[in-house]
C-alpha cells in the first residue's frame, strides 16, 4: 500500500476516535484540512488547525499509504463512516498546499507539570464569558487570547500558557466530561492535563488529544 493515498483504520474504536477528532475540527472550520503523518509502524497522527494559532493532534492505530499528506477532513470522515471503513479507503486528492503551519518536533518535549483538567475548562468558561462581553464580529479580542492564564514550572522550564491554547483545548473537546456539552462541574477532580515543553513549543496533553503552540512570538504561518 506504500505510496497510495489511502488510510486503513482496522479497529472500530480507533475509527470512532479519529472521526470524533475530525468532526470537532470541522465544527471549528467547515473547510478543515487534516494533515496525516505516519508515526512508526503502527500509528498515524492527525493534525488540525484550531483557529486559535494552536494546532490539535490525535494519534490512532492506523496504516497510512504515504508518510505525510494533507487531505480534506470531509473526505476522511466519509471514509471512516463509509461501507469500506474496515478496509483501506481512498483519501481523494492531496491538499498539501492548504496546510500552512509548521509542526512541532516529535521528540524533545519534557514534562513540566500536571494541572487539573477542571481548572482549564473553568478558565475557558470564564474566557468565553469575557469574549462575549468584549468581543466583536471577528471573535474574541487578541488581548484576551494572548493573555497568560496559567504559569507552570518544572524540569528546568517556566511555561506560560495563553488563553488561546486553553480555548483550543476546550474547543476540540479533548477533556472527558459527563454530558453533551463540556461543563467544568461534570469533570472529574482527578482528571489531569499534562503540560510539556520543548525549546520553542508548548503542548497540553489531554486524554483525547493534544494542543501545541509555539512559545514566544508566533512566526508567520509557513507553506508546506
C-alpha positions as CSV (number, residue, x, y, z in Angstrom):
1,X,0.0,0.0,0.0
2,X,3.1,2.3,0.2
3,X,2.8,5.4,-2.0
4,X,-1.0,5.2,-2.3
5,X,-3.3,7.9,-1.0
6,X,-5.2,5.5,1.3
7,X,-5.9,5.1,5.1
8,X,-6.7,1.9,6.9
9,X,-8.0,2.1,10.5
10,X,-8.9,-1.5,11.3
11,X,-10.2,-1.0,14.9
12,X,-13.8,0.4,15.1
13,X,-12.9,2.2,18.3
14,X,-9.9,3.9,16.7
15,X,-12.1,4.8,13.7
16,X,-14.6,6.5,16.1
17,X,-11.7,8.3,17.9
18,X,-10.4,9.7,14.6
19,X,-13.9,10.6,13.4
20,X,-14.7,12.5,16.6
21,X,-11.4,14.4,16.3
22,X,-12.2,15.4,12.7
23,X,-15.8,16.3,13.5
24,X,-14.6,18.8,16.1
25,X,-12.1,20.2,13.6
26,X,-14.8,20.7,11.0
27,X,-17.0,22.3,13.7
28,X,-14.3,25.0,14.0
29,X,-13.8,25.3,10.3
30,X,-16.3,23.7,7.8
31,X,-13.5,23.5,5.2
32,X,-10.9,22.0,7.6
33,X,-8.0,20.1,6.1
34,X,-6.3,17.4,8.1
35,X,-2.6,16.6,8.0
36,X,-1.9,12.9,8.4
37,X,1.6,11.7,9.3
38,X,3.0,8.2,10.0
39,X,4.4,7.6,13.4
40,X,6.4,4.4,13.5
41,X,4.9,1.3,12.0
42,X,1.5,1.2,13.7
43,X,0.4,4.8,14.3
44,X,-0.9,7.8,12.4
45,X,-1.1,11.3,13.8
46,X,-3.9,13.6,12.5
47,X,-3.2,17.3,12.8
48,X,-5.7,20.1,12.5
49,X,-5.6,23.9,12.8
50,X,-8.0,25.3,15.5
51,X,-8.3,28.9,14.6
52,X,-6.6,29.9,17.8
53,X,-3.0,29.9,16.4
54,X,-2.6,26.5,18.0
55,X,-2.6,23.0,16.5
56,X,-4.6,20.0,17.6
57,X,-3.4,16.4,17.2
58,X,-4.8,12.9,17.9
59,X,-2.8,9.7,17.2
60,X,-4.5,6.5,16.3
61,X,-3.5,2.9,15.4
62,X,-3.7,3.0,11.6
63,X,-1.8,2.5,8.3
64,X,-1.3,5.4,6.0
65,X,-0.3,4.8,2.4
66,X,2.1,7.8,2.5
67,X,4.4,9.2,5.1
68,X,2.8,12.7,5.2
69,X,-0.2,14.1,3.4
70,X,-2.9,16.7,3.9
71,X,-6.4,15.9,2.8
72,X,-10.0,17.2,3.2
73,X,-11.5,16.5,6.6
74,X,-14.8,15.7,5.0
75,X,-13.2,13.1,2.8
76,X,-11.6,11.3,5.7
77,X,-14.9,11.5,7.7
78,X,-16.8,10.0,4.8
79,X,-14.3,7.1,4.5
80,X,-14.4,6.4,8.3
81,X,-18.2,6.1,8.1
82,X,-18.5,4.5,4.7
83,X,-19.2,0.9,3.7
84,X,-15.5,0.2,3.3
85,X,-14.4,1.7,6.6
86,X,-12.9,-1.5,7.8
87,X,-10.5,-1.7,4.9
88,X,-8.1,0.8,3.3
89,X,-10.1,3.6,1.8
90,X,-9.2,6.3,-0.7
91,X,-8.4,9.8,0.6
92,X,-9.1,11.6,-2.6
93,X,-6.7,14.4,-3.6
94,X,-3.7,15.6,-1.7
95,X,-4.1,19.2,-0.5
96,X,-0.6,19.8,0.9
97,X,-0.6,23.4,-0.3
98,X,-3.6,24.1,2.0
99,X,-1.5,23.3,5.1
100,X,0.4,26.4,6.2
101,X,1.6,25.7,9.7
102,X,5.0,24.3,10.9
103,X,4.6,21.2,13.0
104,X,6.3,20.8,16.4
105,X,9.1,18.3,16.7
106,X,8.1,14.7,17.6
107,X,10.9,14.5,20.2
108,X,12.5,16.9,22.7
109,X,9.5,17.6,24.9
110,X,9.9,17.5,28.7
111,X,7.2,17.0,31.3
112,X,6.7,20.3,33.1
113,X,3.7,19.8,35.3
114,X,0.2,18.2,35.6
115,X,-2.7,20.5,36.1
116,X,-6.3,19.8,36.9
117,X,-8.4,19.5,33.7
118,X,-11.4,21.0,35.5
119,X,-9.3,24.2,36.2
120,X,-8.5,24.6,32.5
121,X,-12.2,24.2,31.5
122,X,-13.1,26.8,34.1
123,X,-10.6,29.2,32.6
124,X,-12.1,28.5,29.2
125,X,-15.6,29.1,30.5
126,X,-14.6,32.4,32.1
127,X,-12.7,33.4,28.9
128,X,-15.8,32.7,26.8
129,X,-17.9,35.0,29.1
130,X,-15.3,37.8,28.7
131,X,-15.2,37.2,24.9
132,X,-18.9,37.6,24.8
133,X,-18.7,40.8,26.7
134,X,-15.8,42.4,24.8
135,X,-15.6,40.5,21.5
136,X,-16.7,41.8,18.2
137,X,-17.8,40.3,14.9
138,X,-14.3,39.0,14.4
139,X,-14.3,37.0,17.6
140,X,-12.5,37.4,20.9
141,X,-10.1,40.3,21.2
142,X,-6.4,39.5,20.7
143,X,-5.6,40.9,24.1
144,X,-7.8,38.2,25.7
145,X,-6.4,35.4,23.5
146,X,-2.8,36.3,24.2
147,X,-3.3,36.8,28.0
148,X,-1.3,34.3,30.1
149,X,-3.8,32.4,32.2
150,X,-1.6,29.7,33.6
151,X,2.1,29.7,34.5
152,X,3.8,26.4,35.5
153,X,7.4,25.4,36.1
154,X,9.3,22.1,36.3
155,X,12.2,20.2,34.7
156,X,14.0,23.5,34.4
157,X,11.3,25.1,32.3
158,X,9.0,28.0,33.0
159,X,5.9,27.8,30.8
160,X,3.3,30.5,30.3
161,X,0.0,29.2,28.7
162,X,-2.1,31.8,26.9
163,X,-5.9,31.8,26.8
164,X,-5.9,30.8,23.1
165,X,-4.3,27.4,23.9
166,X,-6.9,26.8,26.6
167,X,-9.6,27.8,24.2
168,X,-8.2,25.4,21.6
169,X,-8.1,22.5,24.1
170,X,-11.7,23.1,25.1
171,X,-12.9,23.7,21.5
172,X,-11.5,20.3,20.4
173,X,-13.3,18.6,23.4
174,X,-10.2,16.7,24.4
175,X,-11.2,16.5,28.1
176,X,-13.7,13.8,29.1
177,X,-16.9,15.1,30.7
178,X,-20.3,13.6,31.5
179,X,-22.6,15.4,29.1
180,X,-23.1,16.5,25.5
181,X,-21.6,19.9,26.3
182,X,-18.4,20.5,28.2
183,X,-19.2,21.7,31.7
184,X,-16.4,22.1,34.3
185,X,-18.7,20.8,37.1
186,X,-19.0,17.5,35.3
187,X,-15.3,16.9,35.0
188,X,-13.6,14.5,37.5
189,X,-11.4,16.2,40.0
190,X,-8.8,13.5,39.3
191,X,-8.7,14.2,35.5
192,X,-5.4,15.9,34.6
193,X,-3.8,17.7,31.6
194,X,-0.1,17.3,31.2
195,X,2.0,20.4,30.3
196,X,5.0,19.6,28.2
197,X,7.6,22.0,26.7
198,X,10.3,21.9,24.1
199,X,12.7,24.7,23.3
200,X,10.3,26.6,21.0
201,X,6.9,24.8,21.7
202,X,4.5,24.1,24.4
203,X,2.0,21.3,24.4
204,X,-1.0,20.4,26.5
205,X,-1.7,16.6,26.5
206,X,-5.3,15.7,27.5
207,X,-6.9,12.3,27.4
208,X,-8.4,12.6,23.9
209,X,-5.7,14.6,22.2
210,X,-3.1,17.4,22.4
211,X,-2.8,21.1,21.6
212,X,0.5,22.6,20.6
213,X,1.7,26.2,20.1
214,X,5.0,27.9,19.5
215,X,6.4,29.6,22.6
216,X,7.2,33.3,22.4
217,X,6.4,35.3,19.3
218,X,4.5,33.3,16.8
219,X,6.2,33.1,13.4
220,X,4.2,33.7,10.3
221,X,2.4,30.5,9.1
222,X,4.6,28.8,6.5
223,X,3.7,26.9,3.4
224,X,4.4,23.2,3.5
